Every structure is written in C-alpha cells, then in structure tokens.
Amino acid sequence: MDFTTIHAAVDYIRGYGIFAPAAAFVLFFVQAIFPVFPYFILAGAAGLVFGFWEGFLLSWSGALSGACLAFLVIRLTEWDWLRQRLRTVFKRDIAEVTPFMGFWGIVLARIFPVVPTPLINFVSGISSIPFRVFLVASALGKIPTALLYTGLGNHMLVTEDINGTLLLLGGVIMAGYAGMRLVRRRFGRQ
C-alpha cells in the first residue's frame, strides 16, 4: 500500500473495482484512528476516483466515523490517571472544559489541521465533553478539509492542470496561514 503520491493512492483505490467506495471509506476510517498515510493524499485521490460529491462524502463520513469510534473507545477505557497527570503538568483540569469551549476547540482544531486527528480524538475522549458535542463539532470541523482536498483532486481530474491545481492549493495554504495568524494575533496572546 503506497500512499506517497496521489497517483499511487488512486491506483490502490481503483484496484478494488466495484468495492472501491467501501475500500475508500475504510481507509478514511483507519486514517482517522491511525494516520499511517496523509489525509490530503487520500482525499485528493477520492476526488479523482469518485468525483467531487461522492469523494467528499466518503472522505467526510469515513473520517468522522473513525474519529467517533476512537472517541468512544478512549471514553470507555477510563483514563483517569492521565487526566490527573495532565492536571499536574498543565495546572488545568481537562474535565473542566465546558461543552461550549470544547465544541469550538474541536471545530477549530479540525478546520486548521495543525493538531493530529488522533490527538484531537484522544484529548476529547479523556475530557468531560459529551459525545454529541464531539460528534457535531467534528462533523462541522471536517467539512472544510474534506471539501478542500476532494475538490483539489477533482479539479485536477477535470482540468488535467497540475500547475493550476498546485497554484490553487498554494493559495488556500496562504489564506489558511493568514487566517491562523489573524486568529492568533486577535485571541491567542491575552
């Protein structure tokens, strides 16, 4: 299984024939728990193989399902000792995170993919955030990245313009960076 390039990922997914949508869903599901291959390559490949909307739905629903399973497994395994350790180290109790703050923290962490998905799932699972808050926040937060990466893959398929797609990706990255700097400047250092 080679996911170092988008073309290798496309070939791998297409190799499943009529079961390719199910295989892609499982790959997104696994990637949300164990990021052994890059999400953006897989989502771009889904956009190339299935088109924009089907690729988006597979990448979004597969990643969301994997994140929810990871959250529930973490929640059910009772990580009280780790919660205590984090309280000692950071002088804050993760159990005191309000649903409102947890919701927006998850949404922003998913929109700006700086924090690895498994870490978001894990920290949310050991916190006191209710599952429904995690589910809705994750569902909303995964939409922009799923739209972006499957859209870029589909754009490359439709236009066959690699340079234009890379230029579009560079523009999105620059806009995301500018947005993060603005948020950090406005809210980060108080």
Phi, psi and omega per residue, in radians:
M1 nan 1.914 -3.096
D2 -1.972 2.016 3.106
F3 -2.110 0.559 3.126
T4 -1.405 -0.376 3.076
T5 -2.310 2.760 -3.141
I6 -1.165 -0.583 -3.133
H7 -1.202 -0.629 3.072
A8 -1.147 -0.694 3.115
A9 -1.155 -0.698 3.100
V10 -1.068 -0.829 -3.141
D11 -1.065 -0.714 -3.129
Y12 -1.116 -0.819 -3.125
I13 -1.150 -0.774 3.139
R14 -1.103 -0.445 3.130
G15 -1.083 -0.285 3.131
Y16 -1.522 -0.021 3.070
G17 1.025 -2.210 -3.093
I18 -1.203 -0.277 3.112
F19 -1.628 0.157 -3.111
A20 -1.009 -0.741 3.103
P21 -1.061 -0.727 3.113
A22 -1.140 -0.715 3.119
A23 -1.104 -0.736 3.126
A24 -1.111 -0.754 3.109
F25 -1.015 -0.810 3.134
V26 -1.098 -0.696 3.113
L27 -1.096 -0.743 3.083
F28 -1.140 -0.687 3.115
F29 -1.035 -0.860 -3.141
V30 -1.136 -0.734 -3.109
Q31 -1.071 -0.557 3.127
A32 -1.212 -0.430 -3.124
I33 -1.688 -0.818 -3.138
F34 -2.219 1.727 -3.068
P35 -1.321 1.262 -3.105
V36 -1.463 -0.145 3.051
F37 -2.552 2.695 -3.049
P38 -1.205 2.325 3.115
Y39 -1.060 -0.739 -3.060
F40 -1.129 -0.578 3.089
I41 -1.221 -0.770 -3.139
L42 -1.124 -0.767 3.135
A43 -1.166 -0.692 3.072
G44 -1.086 -0.710 3.095
A45 -1.127 -0.676 3.104
A46 -1.106 -0.677 3.076
G47 -1.123 -0.643 3.104
L48 -1.226 -0.755 -3.046
V49 -1.355 -0.781 -2.977
F50 -1.849 -0.113 -3.030
G51 1.541 3.033 -2.990
F52 -1.117 -1.006 -2.993
W53 -1.211 -0.780 3.120
E54 -1.167 -0.697 3.085
G55 -1.087 -0.736 3.087
F56 -1.068 -0.863 -3.105
L57 -1.078 -0.688 3.110
L58 -1.166 -0.780 -3.110
S59 -1.197 -0.714 -3.123
W60 -1.213 -0.890 -3.074
S61 -1.233 -0.637 3.111
G62 -1.145 -0.797 3.135
A63 -1.156 -0.703 3.135
L64 -1.152 -0.731 3.123
S65 -1.100 -0.762 3.104
G66 -1.114 -0.716 3.116
A67 -1.105 -0.730 -3.141
C68 -1.149 -0.712 3.099
L69 -1.106 -0.772 3.119
A70 -1.047 -0.780 3.112
F71 -1.002 -0.860 -3.086
L72 -1.145 -0.692 3.109
V73 -1.114 -0.789 3.110
I74 -1.075 -0.801 -3.112
R75 -1.070 -0.691 -3.091
L76 -1.342 -0.315 -3.092
T77 -1.567 -0.016 3.021
E78 0.946 1.576 -3.129
W79 -1.775 0.761 -3.098
D80 -1.004 -0.679 -3.122
W81 -1.087 -0.659 3.128
L82 -1.252 -0.688 3.095
R83 -1.028 -0.735 3.102
Q84 -1.114 -0.739 -3.134
R85 -1.114 -0.759 3.109
L86 -1.102 -0.661 3.095
R87 -1.095 -0.701 3.140
T88 -1.175 -0.784 -3.071
V89 -1.270 -0.815 -3.018
F90 -1.723 -0.042 3.120
K91 1.047 0.452 3.069
R92 -2.451 2.485 3.123
D93 -1.679 2.087 -3.109
I94 -1.138 -0.381 3.098
A95 -1.238 -0.262 -3.139
E96 -1.557 0.009 3.110
V97 -1.164 2.177 -3.130
T98 -1.294 2.707 3.077
P99 -0.991 -0.636 3.122
F100 -1.094 -0.886 -3.140
M101 -1.160 -0.689 3.101
G102 -1.086 -0.745 3.123
F103 -1.000 -0.937 -3.087
W104 -1.222 -0.555 3.062
G105 -1.106 -0.747 3.126
I106 -1.184 -0.793 -3.140
V107 -0.996 -0.865 -3.115
L108 -1.157 -0.680 3.120
A109 -1.126 -0.572 3.113
R110 -1.357 -0.654 -3.118
I111 -1.189 -0.801 3.122
F112 -1.770 1.650 -2.990
P113 -1.268 1.088 3.076
V114 -1.625 -0.624 3.123
V115 -1.573 2.253 3.137
P116 -1.060 2.435 -3.119
T117 -0.898 -0.815 -3.138
P118 -1.056 -0.570 3.113
L119 -1.193 -0.697 3.074
I120 -1.060 -0.811 -3.135
N121 -1.079 -0.754 -3.073
F122 -1.173 -0.892 -3.122
V123 -1.096 -0.703 3.099
S124 -1.114 -0.677 -3.135
G125 -1.150 -0.604 -3.141
I126 -1.529 -0.142 3.112
S127 -1.424 -3.044 3.110
S128 -1.742 0.207 -3.122
I129 -1.156 2.256 3.094
P130 -1.127 2.643 -3.122
F131 -0.998 -0.732 -3.091
R132 -1.095 -0.603 3.089
V133 -1.175 -0.780 3.104
F134 -1.045 -0.790 -3.103
L135 -1.067 -0.884 -3.102
V136 -1.171 -0.762 3.136
A137 -1.105 -0.740 3.125
S138 -1.176 -0.716 3.133
A139 -1.061 -0.792 3.123
L140 -1.219 -0.741 -3.093
G141 -1.186 -0.473 3.140
K142 -1.418 -0.299 -3.090
I143 -1.033 -0.885 -3.085
P144 -1.051 -0.774 -3.121
T145 -1.206 -0.668 3.112
A146 -1.125 -0.760 3.098
L147 -1.086 -0.794 -3.095
L148 -1.079 -0.942 -3.023
Y149 -1.257 -0.692 3.083
T150 -1.218 -0.599 3.087
G151 -1.112 -0.710 3.099
L152 -1.133 -0.724 3.096
G153 -1.096 -0.754 3.121
N154 -1.176 -0.666 3.098
H155 -1.037 -0.731 3.141
M156 -1.155 -0.631 3.124
L157 -1.178 -0.828 -3.056
V158 -1.226 -0.793 -3.056
T159 -1.568 -0.394 -3.029
E160 0.958 0.537 -3.109
D161 -1.973 1.632 -3.116
I162 -1.146 -0.738 -3.135
N163 -1.090 -0.764 3.112
G164 -1.115 -0.695 3.113
T165 -1.139 -0.749 3.108
L166 -1.149 -0.640 3.084
L167 -1.136 -0.736 3.085
L168 -1.089 -0.764 3.102
L169 -1.078 -0.752 3.104
G170 -1.068 -0.697 3.093
G171 -1.115 -0.719 3.115
V172 -1.144 -0.725 3.120
I173 -1.101 -0.762 3.128
M174 -1.123 -0.710 3.111
A175 -1.142 -0.708 3.093
G176 -1.108 -0.725 3.117
Y177 -1.124 -0.764 3.116
A178 -1.101 -0.695 3.100
G179 -1.111 -0.728 3.109
M180 -1.121 -0.720 3.121
R181 -1.115 -0.706 3.117
L182 -1.115 -0.805 3.120
V183 -1.107 -0.767 -3.140
R184 -1.096 -0.756 -3.130
R185 -1.149 -0.668 -3.064
R186 -1.389 -0.702 -3.007
F187 -2.090 -0.293 -2.969
G188 -1.304 -0.738 -3.011
R189 -2.021 1.560 -3.140
Q190 -1.997 nan nan
